[in-house]
């Protein structure tokens, strides 16, 4: 070591007794049952869902006593129990339970981000949702390679999300099975494009791209911003442009169609495409 250099001291263990893992970008406790992480997850859940007045102090007491260890446990709390437990007034206890239960329709992004997967915040899940992974089922089925192509993701984030969803599946299911929390899914309507995903590149002549994307969604299809496996069609008026998207589509065997073909798939005649809406 050069003179004057100092070793950077990193903590070697978590308070749960597990050795921390340094993956180069972050230092984390790999123990899925880590109590410190479990408590942090509960705090994250309450803040992500914006549950009012359910403070850290009461949460910590419920956690330390073992009464609330998972998000699902929160929804088994009754106001009677809380009033006795915390010796708070019955009205306050009732309010607390009501506050908790009134925030029962999180968006998919809020639900997943609330589970406190390292590095997977609201914005990241929203990006995945926008890329077509708009139900919990689709997110769970998504493969790492697919997620890695989402704008703002990458191999590491994709891997963390896949692993996090896998490890947390029992707790997520238990939370939903409690029957209070339901994800408000903005799932695409059923239609002729259900199960199909479209990506657009280059200029369209009869409509703006945003209109074409809205058309796909209105017919039940999904819109992707990048070309990856699972994409059904790349729509471009210039398939010979040699753009990266066209080349990638060709290499993956994805159908490349022009605007006119897209319009015929939509069964929309070009004259009426710009009308309406
Ligand atoms: Zn730990």
Boltz pocket constraint, residues with backbone or C-beta under 6 A from the ligand:
constraints:
  - pocket:
      binder: B
      contacts: [[A, 14], [A, 15], [A, 16], [A, 17], [A, 18], [A, 29], [A, 30], [A, 31], [A, 34], [A, 35], [A, 36], [A, 37]]
      max_distance: 6.0
